[in-house]
Structure formats: structure tokens, C-alpha cells
Amino acid sequence: MVIQLSREDRAALEAIARRGGGEARLHRRACLVLLAADGESVASIARRLGTSRARVHEWAGRFQTHRLDGLHDQPRAGRPPAITPLERHQVVAAACQSPGTFGLSAPQWTHETLGQAVVSAGLVRAISAASVGRILQEAEIKPHRVKQWCHSDDPAFQEKMREIVDLYVHLPKGEPVLSIDEKSGIQALSRRRPLVPAAAGCAGRFEFEYRRHGTGCLFACFNVGTGHILGRCTRQRTRSDFRKRPANPIL
């Protein structure tokens, strides 16, 4: 079996065969066609690719008829999809809006509440939470994951921000520039029982029960010029705690 390849077809097939992260079946079919184009026999191709002679004939014939499009699977027969493409887009569009847009008080979407919202709004006839999850996964949308951000209403924010950035970038000679912040309410916890170390076929384990030792506050100061971090943990968050200088830097 010999297949005639144009320069463009060979380049495309070799690119598929070299690709490391592509579909394994597409890679195998591209190799099959390249071997056939190089004059390999059907039996030899079947042995090298671990398939049958009938498969070799099938995919080589499909390539000769449809060229590169013949390497892909044909649409399978079956009932039409219950969720139309428009309804899928409606689910994605709704996930990109806040629940409050649909009159809900929930802070963020779940698959179930999102499905109920689009059905109640008449955007989708009927949809399950599992179908909502599959649609969002295909669209790479995760509405349950949120990140914090800070917004300032100060009308002079831009001027103040530029002044601070300029100070960080152009450090004054002989004067330290320090960035100071605090993290309060840190829980001081300890486990009731020690960690059980890992063993063959078994991960390390620790007991879920813990003891509370109150909360603490971390004051941290970053020296912009040297990169040193000074830190201090205190029980309270008073003015004297803030002004007290730590004995040794954390880093």
C-alpha cells in the first residue's frame, strides 16, 4: 500500500506525529499514513502500531478520500443533544454575572443554583447541576473560586500611589524605606497527638483534633533597599507593640 503525499500533507502529518501533548489516536493515525507513504506493507504497519490489518486499510483509505480531515473521528449517531448551543452560551453568560443579577442573595454560584437561575429566567428549558458543571468545565469557568481585591475611593489615590511607587523605585540615599503591615487574629493551634509518619503504601497522618492557644498578631516590616524582613509576634495589637523594634530579622 502506497499513499501519495503532497509536501503540505507530509509536513502536517509529521507535525502531528512529533506533537507530544496531542491525542494518542490522532498521533497513531498520522504515523500510519506516513508509514504507508514510505512504502511499508500493511502487515508491517499493523505490527509496528499494534493494530490490525483491517484498521490499517480503514484509516489509509479514509485519508486517501478525505485527506487530513479523514484522521478525525466521524460524529457518532444518536439522539440530538438535549441542551442546545444557545442554551450552553446562556449558562456561560450567567456564570459570568453575580447571583444578585438574578435576584439571589447567595454570595457566589453553585452548579445547582446556577441551573435553577437560568431555568427560572427562561434562558434554558431544563438543565441538571451535572450538566452545568460539564458546561463550565468545557468553558474553563470556575465561579466558585474568588480572589480578593482592594479598591480605593480616595480621589487623590493616583497621586499618592505614584508618590509611593516613585519612592520605592528611586530610593533616597542614606535613608531606609520601610513597608510595614500587620496580620492580626492568627490562630495558635497545636495537634493533640503527634504526626504518624508515612509507611510503605500509606501516607503520613495527623489527628484532626487540635488545641487552641488563643490568637496572635504578626507585625512585619520590609526594608525595600536591602530586602530584609523584620517581624514580631505579639499577643495584642497596641501602639507600643507596633512601635517596638524586633531584636532579629525574620529573613
C-alpha positions as CSV (number, residue, x, y, z in Angstrom):
1,M,0.0,0.0,0.0
2,V,1.5,3.3,-1.1
3,I,-0.1,6.7,-0.4
4,Q,0.9,9.8,-2.4
5,L,1.5,12.8,-0.1
6,S,1.9,16.4,-1.1
7,R,4.5,18.5,0.6
8,E,1.9,20.2,2.7
9,D,0.2,17.0,3.8
10,R,3.6,15.4,4.8
11,A,4.5,18.5,6.8
12,A,1.1,18.5,8.6
13,L,1.4,14.7,9.4
14,E,4.9,15.0,10.7
15,A,3.9,17.9,12.9
16,I,1.1,15.7,14.4
17,A,3.5,12.8,14.9
18,R,6.0,15.0,16.7
19,R,3.5,16.7,18.9
20,G,3.9,15.4,22.5
21,G,0.7,16.6,24.0
22,G,-1.8,15.7,21.3
23,E,-4.4,12.9,21.1
24,A,-2.8,9.5,21.1
25,R,-5.2,8.2,18.4
26,L,-4.5,11.1,16.1
27,H,-0.8,10.6,16.6
28,R,-1.1,6.9,15.7
29,R,-3.2,7.6,12.6
30,A,-0.7,10.1,11.4
31,C,2.2,7.6,11.9
32,L,0.1,5.0,10.0
33,V,-0.3,7.3,7.0
34,L,3.4,8.3,7.0
35,L,4.5,4.6,7.1
36,A,2.2,3.8,4.2
37,A,3.5,6.7,2.2
38,D,7.1,5.4,2.8
39,G,6.1,2.1,1.2
40,E,5.6,0.0,4.4
41,S,3.4,-3.1,3.9
42,V,0.1,-3.4,5.6
43,A,1.3,-6.2,7.8
44,S,4.4,-4.3,8.9
45,I,2.4,-1.2,9.8
46,A,0.0,-3.3,11.8
47,R,2.8,-4.9,13.8
48,R,4.6,-1.6,14.4
49,L,1.5,0.2,15.6
50,G,-0.1,-2.7,17.5
51,T,-3.3,-2.8,15.4
52,S,-5.0,-5.0,12.8
53,R,-4.7,-5.0,9.1
54,A,-8.3,-4.0,8.7
55,R,-7.6,-0.9,10.8
56,V,-4.7,0.0,8.6
57,H,-6.8,-0.4,5.5
58,E,-9.6,1.7,7.0
59,W,-7.5,4.7,8.1
60,A,-5.4,4.7,5.0
61,G,-8.5,4.6,2.8
62,R,-10.1,7.4,4.8
63,F,-7.0,9.5,4.4
64,Q,-7.0,9.0,0.7
65,T,-10.6,10.1,0.5
66,H,-10.7,12.9,2.9
67,R,-7.0,13.7,3.4
68,L,-6.2,15.3,6.8
69,D,-9.9,15.5,7.8
70,G,-10.1,11.7,7.5
71,L,-7.9,11.3,10.5
72,H,-10.6,12.5,12.9
73,D,-13.5,10.5,14.2
74,Q,-16.8,11.0,12.5
75,P,-19.8,12.3,14.5
76,R,-21.5,9.4,16.3
77,A,-25.1,8.6,15.7
78,G,-27.6,9.1,18.5
79,R,-30.2,11.4,19.8
80,P,-29.7,15.1,19.3
81,P,-28.3,17.0,22.4
82,A,-30.8,18.0,25.0
83,I,-29.1,21.3,25.6
84,T,-28.7,23.5,22.5
85,P,-25.6,25.6,21.8
86,L,-27.5,28.7,22.6
87,E,-28.5,27.4,26.0
88,R,-24.9,26.5,26.7
89,H,-23.9,30.1,25.9
90,Q,-26.6,31.3,28.2
91,V,-25.2,29.2,31.1
92,V,-21.7,30.5,30.5
93,A,-23.0,34.1,30.3
94,A,-25.0,33.7,33.5
95,A,-21.9,32.2,35.3
96,C,-20.0,35.4,34.4
97,Q,-22.6,37.5,36.3
98,S,-23.2,37.8,40.0
99,P,-26.1,35.8,41.6
100,G,-27.6,39.2,42.6
101,T,-28.4,39.9,38.9
102,F,-30.9,37.0,39.1
103,G,-32.3,38.2,42.4
104,L,-30.4,35.7,44.6
105,S,-28.7,36.7,47.9
106,A,-26.0,34.0,47.6
107,P,-22.5,35.4,47.5
108,Q,-21.4,33.0,44.7
109,W,-22.7,30.4,42.3
110,T,-23.0,26.7,42.8
111,H,-23.9,24.3,39.9
112,E,-27.3,23.8,41.4
113,T,-28.2,27.5,42.0
114,L,-26.9,28.4,38.6
115,G,-29.0,25.8,36.9
116,Q,-32.1,26.9,38.8
117,A,-31.4,30.6,37.9
118,V,-31.2,30.1,34.2
119,V,-34.3,27.9,34.1
120,S,-36.3,30.4,36.2
121,A,-35.2,33.2,33.9
122,G,-36.4,31.3,30.9
123,L,-32.9,31.1,29.4
124,V,-32.8,27.2,29.4
125,R,-35.7,24.8,29.3
126,A,-34.3,22.3,31.8
127,I,-30.8,21.5,33.0
128,S,-29.2,19.5,35.8
129,A,-26.4,20.5,38.1
130,A,-24.2,17.9,36.5
131,S,-24.8,19.4,33.0
132,V,-24.0,22.9,34.4
133,G,-20.7,21.5,35.7
134,R,-19.8,20.0,32.4
135,I,-20.5,23.2,30.5
136,L,-18.5,25.3,32.9
137,Q,-15.6,22.8,32.8
138,E,-15.5,22.9,29.0
139,A,-15.5,26.7,29.1
140,E,-12.8,26.7,31.9
141,I,-15.0,28.9,34.1
142,K,-14.9,28.3,37.9
143,P,-17.4,30.8,39.5
144,H,-16.9,29.2,42.9
145,R,-13.3,30.4,43.1
146,V,-12.9,34.0,44.0
147,K,-9.9,36.3,44.8
148,Q,-9.8,39.4,46.9
149,W,-9.0,42.8,45.5
150,C,-8.9,46.2,47.0
151,H,-10.5,49.4,45.6
152,S,-9.9,52.9,47.0
153,D,-12.5,55.7,46.9
154,D,-9.8,58.3,47.7
155,P,-9.9,61.0,44.9
156,A,-6.2,61.6,45.4
157,F,-5.4,57.8,45.1
158,Q,-3.5,58.2,41.9
159,E,-1.2,61.0,43.1
160,K,-0.5,59.1,46.4
161,M,0.2,55.8,44.5
162,R,2.6,57.5,42.1
163,E,4.4,59.1,45.0
164,I,4.9,55.8,46.9
165,V,5.9,53.9,43.7
166,D,8.4,56.6,42.9
167,L,9.8,56.3,46.4
168,Y,10.2,52.5,46.1
169,V,11.9,52.8,42.6
170,H,14.2,55.8,43.4
171,L,15.3,55.2,47.0
172,P,16.8,58.2,48.8
173,K,20.5,57.9,49.5
174,G,21.3,57.2,53.1
175,E,17.7,56.8,54.2
176,P,15.9,53.5,54.7
177,V,12.5,52.9,53.1
178,L,10.3,50.6,55.1
179,S,7.0,48.9,54.2
180,I,5.1,48.0,57.3
181,D,1.9,45.9,57.7
182,E,0.2,43.7,60.3
183,K,-1.7,40.4,60.2
184,S,-3.9,40.1,63.2
185,G,-6.1,37.2,64.5
186,I,-3.7,34.4,63.7
187,Q,-4.8,31.2,65.4
188,A,-2.2,29.5,67.5
189,L,-3.1,25.8,67.2
190,S,-1.3,22.5,68.1
191,R,-2.3,18.9,67.4
192,R,-3.4,16.7,70.3
193,R,-1.3,13.8,69.0
194,P,1.9,13.7,67.1
195,L,2.1,13.0,63.4
196,V,2.1,9.4,62.3
197,P,5.0,9.1,59.8
198,A,4.4,7.6,56.3
199,A,5.0,3.9,55.7
200,A,5.0,1.8,52.6
201,G,1.7,2.2,50.8
202,C,0.4,4.6,53.4
203,A,0.6,8.4,53.6
204,G,1.6,10.2,56.8
205,R,-1.4,11.0,59.0
206,F,-2.2,13.5,61.8
207,E,-5.2,13.6,64.2
208,F,-7.9,16.0,63.2
209,E,-8.3,17.2,66.8
210,Y,-6.3,20.2,67.9
211,R,-5.8,22.6,70.9
212,R,-6.4,26.3,70.8
213,H,-3.8,28.6,72.3
214,G,-5.5,31.9,71.5
215,T,-4.7,34.3,68.7
216,G,-1.6,36.3,67.9
217,C,-0.7,39.3,65.8
218,L,2.2,39.5,63.4
219,F,3.9,42.8,62.7
220,A,6.2,42.7,59.7
221,C,8.5,45.4,58.2
222,F,10.1,45.0,54.7
223,N,13.3,47.0,54.0
224,V,12.9,48.0,50.4
225,G,16.5,48.8,49.9
226,T,18.1,45.6,51.5
227,G,15.3,43.1,51.2
228,H,15.5,42.3,54.9
229,I,12.2,41.5,56.7
230,L,11.8,42.4,60.4
231,G,9.0,40.7,62.2
232,R,7.5,40.3,65.7
233,C,4.6,38.3,67.0
234,T,2.6,39.8,69.9
235,R,-0.5,38.9,71.9
236,Q,-2.1,42.3,71.4
237,R,-2.1,45.0,68.8
238,T,-1.4,48.1,70.8
239,R,0.6,51.2,69.9
240,S,3.6,50.1,71.9
241,D,3.6,46.7,70.2
242,F,3.6,48.4,66.8
243,R,6.5,50.7,67.7
244,K,8.6,48.1,69.5
245,R,11.6,47.0,67.3
246,P,12.3,43.3,66.9
247,A,15.6,42.0,68.1
248,N,16.4,39.9,65.0
249,P,15.2,40.0,61.4
250,I,13.0,37.1,60.1
251,L,14.9,36.9,56.9
